[in-house]
Amino acid sequence: MKLKIRYEDFVGTYPLIYERALFYPRFLELRRKGIFLSKIKKLLSSQVPSHLLYRWYKGLDVPLPFKDFSKIKKEFDKKDLEKLAIIVDHVLGDGGISKRKILHYCNTEEFLIKEFQDAVKDVFNIKPMSKYKETSGIIRIKYPRLISRVLLCLFGEFSLGNKKRITPQIDRMPLWWKIKLIQAFFNDEGSVVDSKNYRAVSFKQKPKEIAEWVRKVLKQIGINPSLNFDGKCWQLRILNYMDLLKFRNKVNFSEGYRKRVQLNKLLQKIKYPQQKTKLEIIRLLKKKKRTKEELAKLLNLQPETIYGHLHGWKRKDKNRKSTQGLVDLGVIKVIKAGRRNYYSLNHGK
């Protein structure tokens, strides 16, 4: 998948006084064909004033949007898109795009500042305009307008001034990209809760629309969080053990981040019947796909027992509740190869 920026969209990020820049490529096309100024005026005078066409023709003036467009990156591949997911999330979280189109981000954690800074460098190869640390410990970083204009072209006005939202452009992105975006969301606004009352991965967001969108995407990969208003923010919580497990396997926090370590410790604390075997199955399937017989041999168990962990136990006794397996819960997927069934970790599409 690739994304491209159109010149028309780029010009649209500038004030209205620059709208005539839309016709500059057409002017250049006529100029390259050797058409004289008098003929160009007849063709374009209804869109561009004659005095401006004269300045263009004599090389006295080049529209600012056209000059800026020549400097920017216009096509983005999958590697770029992964980094753009990180940038977009941090902008939606503790960052933003000001009305003057300055890109900014702040946080107290060096890890997240570096993640944002590295992502911008990898995609745009542009250094920050400023970076400083306040006495409160907050680190603030700012980037020039060019990056903001590119982001607005690619993803719509997801952040402008004090307004933040999930745009149609973001919602149309593939699921893998949304998962990457959500990982950065949880890095920024999420926490691992280990209290006497409950254990969970929690996520807070002021705009209800963004919190609901995050919940919708999580549900698409089989995770069912709760969503409640705590008086100040909308709080999304992942409470169920299997949902926490799926979150770790399909989303998780960034590698090397302290919250990732906290989540692993939390999962190890939770007591859940038969989960030790399930965790071992998941660990083995992270390495490569395997049959139930291969798993049984590695874990020194009967194939029927492994099958139960994968597909659940269907109880004949009505007084005993049937249980779901890792396949039913969406953690593991089945891959058919002839007459054999292989099992693999389900990372989501």
C-alpha positions as CSV (number, residue, x, y, z in Angstrom):
1,M,0.0,0.0,0.0
2,K,1.2,3.5,-0.9
3,L,-0.2,7.0,-0.2
4,K,0.4,10.0,-2.5
5,I,-0.1,13.7,-2.0
6,R,-1.8,15.8,-4.7
7,Y,-0.7,19.3,-5.4
8,E,-4.4,20.5,-5.2
9,D,-4.8,19.1,-1.7
10,F,-1.4,20.6,-0.6
11,V,-2.5,24.1,-1.8
12,G,-5.7,23.7,0.2
13,T,-3.7,23.7,3.4
14,Y,-2.7,27.4,2.8
15,P,-4.8,30.5,3.4
16,L,-7.1,31.6,0.6
17,I,-4.7,34.3,-0.6
18,Y,-2.6,31.5,-2.1
19,E,-5.5,29.8,-4.1
20,R,-4.1,31.1,-7.4
21,A,-1.1,28.9,-6.9
22,L,-3.4,26.1,-8.1
23,F,-3.0,27.4,-11.7
24,Y,0.8,27.7,-11.6
25,P,1.5,24.1,-12.9
26,R,-0.9,24.9,-15.9
27,F,1.1,28.2,-16.4
28,L,4.4,26.3,-16.5
29,E,3.0,23.8,-19.0
30,L,2.0,26.6,-21.3
31,R,5.4,28.4,-20.8
32,R,7.3,25.2,-21.6
33,K,5.4,24.9,-24.9
34,G,6.7,28.3,-25.9
35,I,3.4,30.1,-25.7
36,F,3.8,33.9,-25.5
37,L,2.5,35.9,-22.5
38,S,-0.3,37.5,-24.5
39,K,-1.8,34.1,-25.3
40,I,-1.3,32.8,-21.7
41,K,-3.2,35.9,-20.5
42,K,-6.1,35.0,-22.7
43,L,-6.2,31.4,-21.4
44,L,-5.7,32.1,-17.7
45,S,-6.8,35.7,-17.1
46,S,-10.2,34.5,-15.7
47,Q,-8.3,32.6,-12.9
48,V,-5.1,34.7,-12.4
49,P,-4.7,38.5,-12.6
50,S,-2.6,39.8,-15.6
51,H,0.0,41.5,-13.3
52,L,0.6,38.2,-11.5
53,L,0.9,36.2,-14.8
54,Y,3.5,38.8,-15.9
55,R,5.5,38.3,-12.7
56,W,5.3,34.5,-13.2
57,Y,6.4,34.8,-16.9
58,K,9.4,37.0,-16.1
59,G,10.5,34.7,-13.2
60,L,9.9,37.5,-10.6
61,D,7.5,35.4,-8.5
62,V,6.9,31.7,-7.7
63,P,3.9,30.9,-5.5
64,L,4.9,29.8,-2.0
65,P,2.8,26.5,-2.1
66,F,4.5,25.5,-5.3
67,K,8.0,26.1,-3.8
68,D,7.1,24.2,-0.7
69,F,5.5,21.3,-2.7
70,S,8.8,20.9,-4.5
71,K,10.6,20.4,-1.1
72,I,8.3,17.7,0.4
73,K,8.1,14.0,0.2
74,K,5.0,13.1,-1.9
75,E,4.8,9.3,-1.9
76,F,4.8,7.0,1.2
77,D,5.4,3.3,1.3
78,K,4.4,0.7,4.0
79,K,7.6,1.5,6.0
80,D,6.7,5.2,6.0
81,L,3.1,4.4,6.9
82,E,4.1,2.5,10.1
83,K,6.0,5.5,11.2
84,L,3.2,7.8,10.2
85,A,0.8,5.8,12.5
86,I,3.1,6.7,15.4
87,I,3.2,10.4,14.4
88,V,-0.6,10.7,14.0
89,D,-1.3,9.0,17.3
90,H,1.1,11.3,19.3
91,V,-0.4,14.3,17.6
92,L,-3.9,13.1,18.6
93,G,-2.6,12.4,22.1
94,D,-0.3,14.9,23.8
95,G,0.6,16.7,20.6
96,G,-1.3,18.8,18.0
97,I,-1.2,21.0,14.9
98,S,-1.7,24.6,15.8
99,K,-3.9,27.0,13.7
100,R,-0.7,28.3,12.3
101,K,0.2,24.7,11.2
102,I,3.1,24.3,13.7
103,L,3.5,20.6,14.6
104,H,4.1,20.1,18.4
105,Y,4.3,17.3,20.9
106,C,5.0,17.1,24.6
107,N,5.6,14.5,27.2
108,T,7.5,13.8,30.4
109,E,8.9,10.5,29.2
110,E,12.1,10.6,27.1
111,F,11.1,7.2,25.5
112,L,8.0,8.7,23.9
113,I,9.7,11.9,22.8
114,K,12.4,9.8,21.2
115,E,9.8,7.6,19.5
116,F,8.1,10.6,18.0
117,Q,11.3,12.3,17.0
118,D,12.7,9.1,15.4
119,A,9.5,8.6,13.4
120,V,9.5,12.2,12.1
121,K,13.2,11.8,11.1
122,D,12.6,8.4,9.4
123,V,9.7,9.7,7.3
124,F,10.6,13.4,6.6
125,N,14.4,13.6,7.5
126,I,13.6,17.0,9.2
127,K,15.0,18.1,12.5
128,P,12.8,19.8,15.1
129,M,12.6,23.6,15.2
130,S,12.9,23.6,18.9
131,K,13.2,21.1,21.8
132,Y,13.4,22.0,25.5
133,K,12.6,20.7,28.9
134,E,10.6,22.7,31.4
135,T,11.2,22.8,35.2
136,S,8.1,20.6,35.6
137,G,9.8,17.9,33.6
138,I,7.7,18.3,30.5
139,I,9.7,18.0,27.2
140,R,8.3,20.1,24.3
141,I,9.2,19.6,20.7
142,K,8.1,21.6,17.6
143,Y,8.4,21.0,13.8
144,P,7.9,23.3,10.8
145,R,4.6,23.8,8.9
146,L,5.7,21.6,6.0
147,I,5.2,18.4,8.0
148,S,1.8,19.5,9.3
149,R,0.6,20.3,5.7
150,V,1.7,16.8,4.6
151,L,-0.2,15.1,7.5
152,L,-3.3,17.2,6.8
153,C,-3.2,16.1,3.1
154,L,-2.8,12.5,4.0
155,F,-5.2,12.2,6.9
156,G,-7.5,15.2,6.8
157,E,-8.0,17.7,9.6
158,F,-7.5,15.1,12.4
159,S,-5.9,17.8,14.5
160,L,-6.1,21.6,14.0
161,G,-6.1,24.1,16.8
162,N,-8.0,22.6,19.8
163,K,-10.0,20.2,17.7
164,K,-9.1,16.5,17.4
165,R,-11.0,13.8,15.7
166,I,-10.9,10.5,13.7
167,T,-11.2,11.5,10.1
168,P,-12.6,9.3,7.2
169,Q,-9.1,9.1,5.9
170,I,-7.9,7.5,9.1
171,D,-10.9,5.2,9.3
172,R,-10.2,4.0,5.8
173,M,-6.7,2.9,6.6
174,P,-6.1,-0.9,6.7
175,L,-6.5,-2.8,10.0
176,W,-2.8,-3.4,10.5
177,W,-2.2,0.4,10.4
178,K,-5.0,1.1,12.9
179,I,-3.4,-1.5,15.2
180,K,-0.1,0.3,15.0
181,L,-1.9,3.6,15.7
182,I,-3.7,2.1,18.7
183,Q,-0.3,0.8,20.1
184,A,1.0,4.4,20.0
185,F,-2.3,5.5,21.6
186,F,-1.8,3.2,24.6
187,N,1.9,4.2,24.8
188,D,0.7,7.8,25.2
189,E,-2.6,7.6,27.1
190,G,-2.6,4.0,28.4
191,S,-1.6,2.5,31.7
192,V,-1.3,-1.0,33.3
193,V,-3.4,-1.1,36.5
194,D,-2.6,-3.5,39.2
195,S,-4.7,-2.6,42.3
196,K,-6.5,-4.5,45.0
197,N,-9.8,-3.7,43.2
198,Y,-9.0,-4.8,39.7
199,R,-6.2,-5.5,37.1
200,A,-6.5,-4.0,33.7
201,V,-5.0,-2.1,30.8
202,S,-6.6,1.3,30.9
203,F,-6.8,4.1,28.3
204,K,-8.1,7.6,28.8
205,Q,-9.3,10.1,26.2
206,K,-11.3,13.3,26.5
207,P,-13.1,13.1,23.1
208,K,-15.7,10.3,23.3
209,E,-15.4,9.9,19.5
210,I,-11.8,8.8,19.7
211,A,-12.3,6.5,22.7
212,E,-15.2,4.8,20.8
213,W,-13.1,4.4,17.7
214,V,-10.4,2.7,19.6
215,R,-12.9,0.4,21.2
216,K,-14.3,-0.4,17.7
217,V,-10.9,-1.3,16.3
218,L,-10.1,-3.5,19.4
219,K,-13.4,-5.3,18.9
220,Q,-12.4,-6.1,15.3
221,I,-9.4,-8.1,16.6
222,G,-11.5,-9.9,19.3
223,I,-10.9,-7.7,22.3
224,N,-13.9,-6.4,24.2
225,P,-13.1,-3.5,26.5
226,S,-15.5,-1.5,28.7
227,L,-16.0,2.2,28.2
228,N,-17.1,4.6,30.9
229,F,-17.0,8.3,31.7
230,D,-15.2,9.1,35.0
231,G,-16.3,12.7,35.2
232,K,-13.3,14.1,33.3
233,C,-12.4,11.6,30.6
234,W,-13.7,8.6,28.8
235,Q,-12.0,5.5,30.3
236,L,-11.6,2.3,28.3
237,R,-10.6,-0.8,30.3
238,I,-9.4,-4.2,29.2
239,L,-10.3,-6.4,32.2
240,N,-10.8,-10.0,31.0
241,Y,-7.7,-12.2,31.1
242,M,-8.1,-13.5,27.6
243,D,-8.6,-10.0,26.3
244,L,-5.5,-8.9,28.1
245,L,-3.6,-11.8,26.5
246,K,-4.9,-10.9,23.0
247,F,-4.0,-7.2,23.6
248,R,-0.4,-8.3,24.4
249,N,-0.2,-10.5,21.3
250,K,-1.9,-8.3,18.8
251,V,-1.3,-4.7,20.0
252,N,0.9,-4.4,23.1
253,F,3.1,-1.4,24.1
254,S,6.2,-0.5,22.1
255,E,9.2,-2.8,22.5
256,G,11.5,-1.5,25.2
257,Y,8.8,0.6,26.9
258,R,8.3,0.1,30.6
259,K,4.5,-0.4,30.2
260,R,5.2,-3.5,28.1
261,V,7.2,-5.0,31.0
262,Q,4.4,-4.1,33.4
263,L,1.8,-5.9,31.3
264,N,3.9,-9.1,31.2
265,K,4.3,-9.0,35.0
266,L,0.5,-8.4,35.4
267,L,-0.3,-11.4,33.2
268,Q,2.0,-13.6,35.2
269,K,0.2,-12.6,38.4
270,I,-3.3,-13.4,37.3
271,K,-4.4,-16.9,38.3
272,Y,-6.5,-18.5,35.7
273,P,-7.4,-22.2,35.3
274,Q,-5.3,-24.1,32.7
275,Q,-3.7,-20.9,31.5
276,K,-0.2,-22.0,32.1
277,T,-0.6,-24.6,29.3
278,K,-2.3,-22.1,27.0
279,L,0.5,-19.6,27.5
280,E,3.1,-22.4,26.6
281,I,1.1,-23.2,23.5
282,I,1.1,-19.5,22.5
283,R,4.8,-19.2,23.2
284,L,5.6,-22.2,21.0
285,L,3.4,-20.9,18.2
286,K,5.1,-17.5,18.2
287,K,8.1,-19.2,16.8
288,K,6.4,-21.1,14.0
289,K,3.2,-22.9,13.0
290,R,2.8,-26.5,14.4
291,T,0.3,-29.4,14.5
292,K,-1.4,-30.4,17.7
293,E,0.8,-33.6,17.7
294,E,3.9,-31.5,17.6
295,L,2.7,-29.3,20.4
296,A,1.7,-32.4,22.5
297,K,5.2,-33.9,22.0
298,L,6.9,-30.6,23.1
299,L,4.7,-30.2,26.1
300,N,4.6,-33.9,27.1
301,L,0.8,-34.0,26.8
302,Q,-1.8,-36.0,24.9
303,P,-2.9,-34.6,21.5
304,E,-6.5,-34.7,22.8
305,T,-5.5,-32.3,25.7
306,I,-3.9,-29.9,23.3
307,Y,-7.0,-30.1,21.1
308,G,-9.1,-29.1,24.1
309,H,-6.9,-26.0,24.8
310,L,-7.1,-25.1,21.1
311,H,-10.8,-25.7,20.4
312,G,-12.3,-25.8,23.9
313,W,-14.1,-28.6,25.8
314,K,-17.7,-29.4,24.9
315,R,-19.3,-30.8,28.1
316,K,-22.0,-33.5,27.7
317,D,-23.1,-32.9,31.3
318,K,-25.5,-29.9,31.1
319,N,-24.5,-28.9,34.7
320,R,-20.9,-28.3,33.5
321,K,-20.2,-25.3,31.4
322,S,-18.4,-25.8,28.0
323,T,-15.2,-23.7,27.6
324,Q,-13.8,-21.8,24.6
325,G,-10.4,-22.6,23.3
326,L,-7.7,-20.4,21.9
327,V,-9.1,-20.7,18.3
328,D,-12.6,-19.8,19.4
329,L,-11.2,-16.7,21.2
330,G,-9.3,-15.6,18.2
331,V,-5.8,-15.9,19.7
332,I,-4.8,-18.9,17.5
333,K,-5.8,-19.6,13.9
334,V,-6.0,-22.9,12.0
335,I,-4.1,-23.3,8.7
336,K,-5.2,-26.3,6.6
337,A,-2.5,-28.1,4.6
338,G,-4.0,-31.1,2.9
339,R,-5.3,-33.4,5.6
340,R,-3.3,-31.8,8.3
341,N,-4.2,-28.8,10.5
342,Y,-1.5,-26.4,11.5
343,Y,-1.9,-23.8,14.3
344,S,-0.4,-20.3,14.2
345,L,-0.6,-17.1,16.3
346,N,-3.4,-14.9,14.9
347,H,-1.9,-11.5,14.6
348,G,-4.9,-10.1,12.8
349,K,-5.2,-9.0,9.2
